[in-house]
């Protein structure tokens, strides 16, 4: 009985080895490894490209936002100057009226 079990296990081992070689064996594993490496490199390049594009877009958005902030601040400064001028004119009018 033991000899029969040994013979069956040896036959099963031979069939397994043949199936492994038919499927591709170690050469197929190397091909898959190379393919995954290429995919990884492609993903890294795409990530770098997307990172650069995102940075450019954010720079443009910042320029637009800061540009509008500067434009908004400029009228405020002009309004302050206008309000100071109007105050000075009002004082001058009062002085003229007092002199009359």
Chimera marker file (.cmm) of the C-alpha trace (Angstrom):
<marker_set name="trace">
<marker id="1" x="0.000" y="0.000" z="0.000" r="1" g="1" b="0" radius="0.5"/>
<marker id="2" x="2.743" y="2.424" z="0.887" r="1" g="1" b="0" radius="0.5"/>
<marker id="3" x="4.471" y="1.831" z="-2.422" r="1" g="1" b="0" radius="0.5"/>
<marker id="4" x="1.239" y="2.549" z="-4.300" r="1" g="1" b="0" radius="0.5"/>
<marker id="5" x="0.816" y="5.860" z="-2.409" r="1" g="1" b="0" radius="0.5"/>
<marker id="6" x="4.417" y="6.793" z="-3.253" r="1" g="1" b="0" radius="0.5"/>
<marker id="7" x="3.902" y="6.035" z="-6.951" r="1" g="1" b="0" radius="0.5"/>
<marker id="8" x="0.660" y="8.050" z="-7.054" r="1" g="1" b="0" radius="0.5"/>
<marker id="9" x="2.337" y="11.039" z="-5.348" r="1" g="1" b="0" radius="0.5"/>
<marker id="10" x="5.286" y="10.905" z="-7.782" r="1" g="1" b="0" radius="0.5"/>
<marker id="11" x="2.872" y="10.821" z="-10.739" r="1" g="1" b="0" radius="0.5"/>
<marker id="12" x="0.953" y="13.781" z="-9.250" r="1" g="1" b="0" radius="0.5"/>
<marker id="13" x="4.214" y="15.701" z="-8.823" r="1" g="1" b="0" radius="0.5"/>
<marker id="14" x="5.190" y="15.062" z="-12.454" r="1" g="1" b="0" radius="0.5"/>
<marker id="15" x="1.751" y="16.217" z="-13.653" r="1" g="1" b="0" radius="0.5"/>
<marker id="16" x="2.038" y="19.373" z="-11.530" r="1" g="1" b="0" radius="0.5"/>
<marker id="17" x="5.497" y="20.160" z="-12.955" r="1" g="1" b="0" radius="0.5"/>
<marker id="18" x="4.234" y="19.674" z="-16.514" r="1" g="1" b="0" radius="0.5"/>
<marker id="19" x="1.221" y="21.917" z="-15.871" r="1" g="1" b="0" radius="0.5"/>
<marker id="20" x="3.442" y="24.628" z="-14.379" r="1" g="1" b="0" radius="0.5"/>
<marker id="21" x="5.728" y="24.569" z="-17.411" r="1" g="1" b="0" radius="0.5"/>
<marker id="22" x="2.794" y="24.592" z="-19.812" r="1" g="1" b="0" radius="0.5"/>
<marker id="23" x="1.287" y="27.644" z="-18.143" r="1" g="1" b="0" radius="0.5"/>
<marker id="24" x="4.556" y="29.519" z="-18.487" r="1" g="1" b="0" radius="0.5"/>
<marker id="25" x="6.635" y="28.649" z="-15.516" r="1" g="1" b="0" radius="0.5"/>
<marker id="26" x="9.332" y="31.016" z="-14.318" r="1" g="1" b="0" radius="0.5"/>
<marker id="27" x="9.555" y="32.776" z="-17.709" r="1" g="1" b="0" radius="0.5"/>
<marker id="28" x="5.940" y="33.850" z="-17.413" r="1" g="1" b="0" radius="0.5"/>
<marker id="29" x="6.573" y="35.208" z="-13.924" r="1" g="1" b="0" radius="0.5"/>
<marker id="30" x="9.439" y="37.309" z="-15.286" r="1" g="1" b="0" radius="0.5"/>
<marker id="31" x="7.198" y="38.665" z="-18.051" r="1" g="1" b="0" radius="0.5"/>
<marker id="32" x="4.494" y="39.542" z="-15.540" r="1" g="1" b="0" radius="0.5"/>
<marker id="33" x="7.045" y="41.238" z="-13.298" r="1" g="1" b="0" radius="0.5"/>
<marker id="34" x="8.313" y="43.328" z="-16.227" r="1" g="1" b="0" radius="0.5"/>
<marker id="35" x="4.758" y="44.231" z="-17.227" r="1" g="1" b="0" radius="0.5"/>
<marker id="36" x="3.911" y="45.364" z="-13.699" r="1" g="1" b="0" radius="0.5"/>
<marker id="37" x="7.148" y="47.365" z="-13.545" r="1" g="1" b="0" radius="0.5"/>
<marker id="38" x="6.226" y="49.130" z="-16.793" r="1" g="1" b="0" radius="0.5"/>
<marker id="39" x="2.745" y="49.855" z="-15.485" r="1" g="1" b="0" radius="0.5"/>
<marker id="40" x="4.239" y="51.274" z="-12.296" r="1" g="1" b="0" radius="0.5"/>
<marker id="41" x="6.584" y="53.546" z="-14.262" r="1" g="1" b="0" radius="0.5"/>
<marker id="42" x="3.705" y="54.728" z="-16.441" r="1" g="1" b="0" radius="0.5"/>
<marker id="43" x="1.623" y="55.525" z="-13.383" r="1" g="1" b="0" radius="0.5"/>
<marker id="44" x="4.537" y="57.442" z="-11.847" r="1" g="1" b="0" radius="0.5"/>
<marker id="45" x="4.921" y="59.529" z="-15.027" r="1" g="1" b="0" radius="0.5"/>
<marker id="46" x="1.196" y="60.200" z="-15.168" r="1" g="1" b="0" radius="0.5"/>
<marker id="47" x="1.196" y="61.224" z="-11.511" r="1" g="1" b="0" radius="0.5"/>
<marker id="48" x="4.063" y="63.654" z="-12.108" r="1" g="1" b="0" radius="0.5"/>
<marker id="49" x="2.261" y="65.099" z="-15.122" r="1" g="1" b="0" radius="0.5"/>
<marker id="50" x="-0.979" y="65.523" z="-13.172" r="1" g="1" b="0" radius="0.5"/>
<marker id="51" x="0.898" y="67.065" z="-10.263" r="1" g="1" b="0" radius="0.5"/>
<marker id="52" x="2.483" y="69.637" z="-12.605" r="1" g="1" b="0" radius="0.5"/>
<marker id="53" x="-0.847" y="70.437" z="-14.252" r="1" g="1" b="0" radius="0.5"/>
<marker id="54" x="-2.527" y="70.823" z="-10.865" r="1" g="1" b="0" radius="0.5"/>
<marker id="55" x="0.237" y="73.150" z="-9.688" r="1" g="1" b="0" radius="0.5"/>
<marker id="56" x="-0.153" y="75.277" z="-12.833" r="1" g="1" b="0" radius="0.5"/>
<marker id="57" x="-3.904" y="75.490" z="-12.385" r="1" g="1" b="0" radius="0.5"/>
<marker id="58" x="-3.530" y="76.463" z="-8.730" r="1" g="1" b="0" radius="0.5"/>
<marker id="59" x="-1.005" y="79.151" z="-9.693" r="1" g="1" b="0" radius="0.5"/>
<marker id="60" x="-3.462" y="80.576" z="-12.212" r="1" g="1" b="0" radius="0.5"/>
<marker id="61" x="-6.270" y="80.506" z="-9.679" r="1" g="1" b="0" radius="0.5"/>
<marker id="62" x="-4.065" y="82.239" z="-7.138" r="1" g="1" b="0" radius="0.5"/>
<marker id="63" x="-3.183" y="84.935" z="-9.659" r="1" g="1" b="0" radius="0.5"/>
<marker id="64" x="-6.855" y="85.474" z="-10.451" r="1" g="1" b="0" radius="0.5"/>
<marker id="65" x="-7.867" y="85.617" z="-6.792" r="1" g="1" b="0" radius="0.5"/>
<marker id="66" x="-5.004" y="87.870" z="-5.775" r="1" g="1" b="0" radius="0.5"/>
<marker id="67" x="-5.600" y="90.038" z="-8.820" r="1" g="1" b="0" radius="0.5"/>
<marker id="68" x="-9.224" y="90.585" z="-7.813" r="1" g="1" b="0" radius="0.5"/>
<marker id="69" x="-8.178" y="91.249" z="-4.215" r="1" g="1" b="0" radius="0.5"/>
<marker id="70" x="-5.744" y="93.926" z="-5.370" r="1" g="1" b="0" radius="0.5"/>
<marker id="71" x="-8.434" y="95.452" z="-7.562" r="1" g="1" b="0" radius="0.5"/>
<marker id="72" x="-10.848" y="95.468" z="-4.634" r="1" g="1" b="0" radius="0.5"/>
<marker id="73" x="-8.272" y="97.029" z="-2.332" r="1" g="1" b="0" radius="0.5"/>
<marker id="74" x="-7.416" y="99.768" z="-4.817" r="1" g="1" b="0" radius="0.5"/>
<marker id="75" x="-10.946" y="101.241" z="-4.863" r="1" g="1" b="0" radius="0.5"/>
<marker id="76" x="-11.025" y="101.158" z="-1.078" r="1" g="1" b="0" radius="0.5"/>
<marker id="77" x="-7.893" y="103.287" z="-1.003" r="1" g="1" b="0" radius="0.5"/>
<marker id="78" x="-9.460" y="105.655" z="-3.553" r="1" g="1" b="0" radius="0.5"/>
<marker id="79" x="-12.632" y="105.845" z="-1.479" r="1" g="1" b="0" radius="0.5"/>
<marker id="80" x="-10.588" y="106.780" z="1.578" r="1" g="1" b="0" radius="0.5"/>
<marker id="81" x="-8.873" y="109.519" z="-0.375" r="1" g="1" b="0" radius="0.5"/>
<marker id="82" x="-12.231" y="110.752" z="-1.687" r="1" g="1" b="0" radius="0.5"/>
<marker id="83" x="-13.734" y="110.757" z="1.786" r="1" g="1" b="0" radius="0.5"/>
<marker id="84" x="-10.744" y="112.699" z="3.119" r="1" g="1" b="0" radius="0.5"/>
<marker id="85" x="-11.073" y="115.197" z="0.268" r="1" g="1" b="0" radius="0.5"/>
<marker id="86" x="-14.798" y="115.598" z="0.919" r="1" g="1" b="0" radius="0.5"/>
<marker id="87" x="-14.085" y="116.195" z="4.614" r="1" g="1" b="0" radius="0.5"/>
<marker id="88" x="-11.512" y="118.831" z="3.735" r="1" g="1" b="0" radius="0.5"/>
<marker id="89" x="-13.937" y="120.517" z="1.346" r="1" g="1" b="0" radius="0.5"/>
<marker id="90" x="-16.641" y="120.503" z="4.006" r="1" g="1" b="0" radius="0.5"/>
<marker id="91" x="-14.221" y="122.147" z="6.473" r="1" g="1" b="0" radius="0.5"/>
<marker id="92" x="-13.273" y="124.746" z="3.885" r="1" g="1" b="0" radius="0.5"/>
<marker id="93" x="-16.953" y="125.549" z="3.260" r="1" g="1" b="0" radius="0.5"/>
<marker id="94" x="-17.606" y="125.922" z="6.967" r="1" g="1" b="0" radius="0.5"/>
<marker id="95" x="-14.619" y="128.241" z="7.319" r="1" g="1" b="0" radius="0.5"/>
<marker id="96" x="-15.840" y="130.351" z="4.403" r="1" g="1" b="0" radius="0.5"/>
<marker id="97" x="-19.331" y="130.568" z="5.891" r="1" g="1" b="0" radius="0.5"/>
<marker id="98" x="-17.903" y="131.566" z="9.265" r="1" g="1" b="0" radius="0.5"/>
<marker id="99" x="-15.811" y="134.282" z="7.634" r="1" g="1" b="0" radius="0.5"/>
<marker id="100" x="-18.886" y="135.795" z="5.946" r="1" g="1" b="0" radius="0.5"/>
<link id1="1" id2="2" r="1" g="1" b="0" radius="0.2"/>
<link id1="2" id2="3" r="1" g="1" b="0" radius="0.2"/>
<link id1="3" id2="4" r="1" g="1" b="0" radius="0.2"/>
<link id1="4" id2="5" r="1" g="1" b="0" radius="0.2"/>
<link id1="5" id2="6" r="1" g="1" b="0" radius="0.2"/>
<link id1="6" id2="7" r="1" g="1" b="0" radius="0.2"/>
<link id1="7" id2="8" r="1" g="1" b="0" radius="0.2"/>
<link id1="8" id2="9" r="1" g="1" b="0" radius="0.2"/>
<link id1="9" id2="10" r="1" g="1" b="0" radius="0.2"/>
<link id1="10" id2="11" r="1" g="1" b="0" radius="0.2"/>
<link id1="11" id2="12" r="1" g="1" b="0" radius="0.2"/>
<link id1="12" id2="13" r="1" g="1" b="0" radius="0.2"/>
<link id1="13" id2="14" r="1" g="1" b="0" radius="0.2"/>
<link id1="14" id2="15" r="1" g="1" b="0" radius="0.2"/>
<link id1="15" id2="16" r="1" g="1" b="0" radius="0.2"/>
<link id1="16" id2="17" r="1" g="1" b="0" radius="0.2"/>
<link id1="17" id2="18" r="1" g="1" b="0" radius="0.2"/>
<link id1="18" id2="19" r="1" g="1" b="0" radius="0.2"/>
<link id1="19" id2="20" r="1" g="1" b="0" radius="0.2"/>
<link id1="20" id2="21" r="1" g="1" b="0" radius="0.2"/>
<link id1="21" id2="22" r="1" g="1" b="0" radius="0.2"/>
<link id1="22" id2="23" r="1" g="1" b="0" radius="0.2"/>
<link id1="23" id2="24" r="1" g="1" b="0" radius="0.2"/>
<link id1="24" id2="25" r="1" g="1" b="0" radius="0.2"/>
<link id1="25" id2="26" r="1" g="1" b="0" radius="0.2"/>
<link id1="26" id2="27" r="1" g="1" b="0" radius="0.2"/>
<link id1="27" id2="28" r="1" g="1" b="0" radius="0.2"/>
<link id1="28" id2="29" r="1" g="1" b="0" radius="0.2"/>
<link id1="29" id2="30" r="1" g="1" b="0" radius="0.2"/>
<link id1="30" id2="31" r="1" g="1" b="0" radius="0.2"/>
<link id1="31" id2="32" r="1" g="1" b="0" radius="0.2"/>
<link id1="32" id2="33" r="1" g="1" b="0" radius="0.2"/>
<link id1="33" id2="34" r="1" g="1" b="0" radius="0.2"/>
<link id1="34" id2="35" r="1" g="1" b="0" radius="0.2"/>
<link id1="35" id2="36" r="1" g="1" b="0" radius="0.2"/>
<link id1="36" id2="37" r="1" g="1" b="0" radius="0.2"/>
<link id1="37" id2="38" r="1" g="1" b="0" radius="0.2"/>
<link id1="38" id2="39" r="1" g="1" b="0" radius="0.2"/>
<link id1="39" id2="40" r="1" g="1" b="0" radius="0.2"/>
<link id1="40" id2="41" r="1" g="1" b="0" radius="0.2"/>
<link id1="41" id2="42" r="1" g="1" b="0" radius="0.2"/>
<link id1="42" id2="43" r="1" g="1" b="0" radius="0.2"/>
<link id1="43" id2="44" r="1" g="1" b="0" radius="0.2"/>
<link id1="44" id2="45" r="1" g="1" b="0" radius="0.2"/>
<link id1="45" id2="46" r="1" g="1" b="0" radius="0.2"/>
<link id1="46" id2="47" r="1" g="1" b="0" radius="0.2"/>
<link id1="47" id2="48" r="1" g="1" b="0" radius="0.2"/>
<link id1="48" id2="49" r="1" g="1" b="0" radius="0.2"/>
<link id1="49" id2="50" r="1" g="1" b="0" radius="0.2"/>
<link id1="50" id2="51" r="1" g="1" b="0" radius="0.2"/>
<link id1="51" id2="52" r="1" g="1" b="0" radius="0.2"/>
<link id1="52" id2="53" r="1" g="1" b="0" radius="0.2"/>
<link id1="53" id2="54" r="1" g="1" b="0" radius="0.2"/>
<link id1="54" id2="55" r="1" g="1" b="0" radius="0.2"/>
<link id1="55" id2="56" r="1" g="1" b="0" radius="0.2"/>
<link id1="56" id2="57" r="1" g="1" b="0" radius="0.2"/>
<link id1="57" id2="58" r="1" g="1" b="0" radius="0.2"/>
<link id1="58" id2="59" r="1" g="1" b="0" radius="0.2"/>
<link id1="59" id2="60" r="1" g="1" b="0" radius="0.2"/>
<link id1="60" id2="61" r="1" g="1" b="0" radius="0.2"/>
<link id1="61" id2="62" r="1" g="1" b="0" radius="0.2"/>
<link id1="62" id2="63" r="1" g="1" b="0" radius="0.2"/>
<link id1="63" id2="64" r="1" g="1" b="0" radius="0.2"/>
<link id1="64" id2="65" r="1" g="1" b="0" radius="0.2"/>
<link id1="65" id2="66" r="1" g="1" b="0" radius="0.2"/>
<link id1="66" id2="67" r="1" g="1" b="0" radius="0.2"/>
<link id1="67" id2="68" r="1" g="1" b="0" radius="0.2"/>
<link id1="68" id2="69" r="1" g="1" b="0" radius="0.2"/>
<link id1="69" id2="70" r="1" g="1" b="0" radius="0.2"/>
<link id1="70" id2="71" r="1" g="1" b="0" radius="0.2"/>
<link id1="71" id2="72" r="1" g="1" b="0" radius="0.2"/>
<link id1="72" id2="73" r="1" g="1" b="0" radius="0.2"/>
<link id1="73" id2="74" r="1" g="1" b="0" radius="0.2"/>
<link id1="74" id2="75" r="1" g="1" b="0" radius="0.2"/>
<link id1="75" id2="76" r="1" g="1" b="0" radius="0.2"/>
<link id1="76" id2="77" r="1" g="1" b="0" radius="0.2"/>
<link id1="77" id2="78" r="1" g="1" b="0" radius="0.2"/>
<link id1="78" id2="79" r="1" g="1" b="0" radius="0.2"/>
<link id1="79" id2="80" r="1" g="1" b="0" radius="0.2"/>
<link id1="80" id2="81" r="1" g="1" b="0" radius="0.2"/>
<link id1="81" id2="82" r="1" g="1" b="0" radius="0.2"/>
<link id1="82" id2="83" r="1" g="1" b="0" radius="0.2"/>
<link id1="83" id2="84" r="1" g="1" b="0" radius="0.2"/>
<link id1="84" id2="85" r="1" g="1" b="0" radius="0.2"/>
<link id1="85" id2="86" r="1" g="1" b="0" radius="0.2"/>
<link id1="86" id2="87" r="1" g="1" b="0" radius="0.2"/>
<link id1="87" id2="88" r="1" g="1" b="0" radius="0.2"/>
<link id1="88" id2="89" r="1" g="1" b="0" radius="0.2"/>
<link id1="89" id2="90" r="1" g="1" b="0" radius="0.2"/>
<link id1="90" id2="91" r="1" g="1" b="0" radius="0.2"/>
<link id1="91" id2="92" r="1" g="1" b="0" radius="0.2"/>
<link id1="92" id2="93" r="1" g="1" b="0" radius="0.2"/>
<link id1="93" id2="94" r="1" g="1" b="0" radius="0.2"/>
<link id1="94" id2="95" r="1" g="1" b="0" radius="0.2"/>
<link id1="95" id2="96" r="1" g="1" b="0" radius="0.2"/>
<link id1="96" id2="97" r="1" g="1" b="0" radius="0.2"/>
<link id1="97" id2="98" r="1" g="1" b="0" radius="0.2"/>
<link id1="98" id2="99" r="1" g="1" b="0" radius="0.2"/>
<link id1="99" id2="100" r="1" g="1" b="0" radius="0.2"/>
</marker_set>
